[in-house]
Every structure is written in structure tokens, then in C-alpha cells.
Amino acid sequence: MADLGWPELAIIALAVVLLFGWKRMPDMARSLGRSARIFKSEMDQMRTTPDSGADSGRTPGADTERDAGHDARSDIGHDTGYITVHDAVHQADARVAAADAEVARLRAELLRRKHANGSH
């Protein structure tokens, strides 16, 4: 890996400012800090959670489904019976994709109605 000195870092910083604009920099820094905190907490959790434990990777609320007699294995197809973080991310991505599709459908419907009514 190449050594980055102050001139190289200054050029990179200038390129980032030119690409994204000065006004968006605080939001980007805030998002980067939030992501770093989340990553650090996940790494700490992975270090403290035993590898052989059944509780590793569970999402909040999995206990209530299990305690209510709901078999989570039939819903997600895993042998553990718990919804893992990976599965929760995929479920969230699927919900986001469905919401995006619904937004696109509604926009198309709105445009169709505007053109049908003659208003532009």
C-alpha cells in the first residue's frame, strides 16, 4: 500500500469537495461517523459473542416470536430458529425494493392521469 502524505491527502480532499460540494460535507461526515460507530459496535458484539452460542446474530424481537410458539425456521429456512442479521437485511432490502416499485407505479399513474386530463 502506498504511503499517503499531506499533499496526496489534500488532493483527495479537494477532489471530494469538488465532487460533492462544500454544503454536503457536514452531512457526509455525520453519515461516515454514524457508519463507523455502527461498524465498531458490531465488531465489539462479534468479539464478545461466543461462536458456538445460539444467540449470535439474532435480531430484537426474535424471542417474542419463539416464545409465542411461532416457528421462525419455517419462515426463513434456517436450522437455528432465529432470524439472523443477514436475513433481516435481506428482508429490509426486499421491503425497500417493493416500496420503490410502488412509488414508480404511483408516479406513472400520476403522469398518466395528468396527460389524460390535459394538465401538464
Secondary structure, DSSP 8 states (H G I E B T S, - for coil): -----HHHHHHHHHHHHHHH-STTHHHHHHHHHHHHHHHHHHHHHHHHS-TT-TTTTB-TTHHHHHHTT--HHHHH--SSSS-BHHHHHHHHHHHHHHHHHHHHHHHHHHHHHHHHHT--
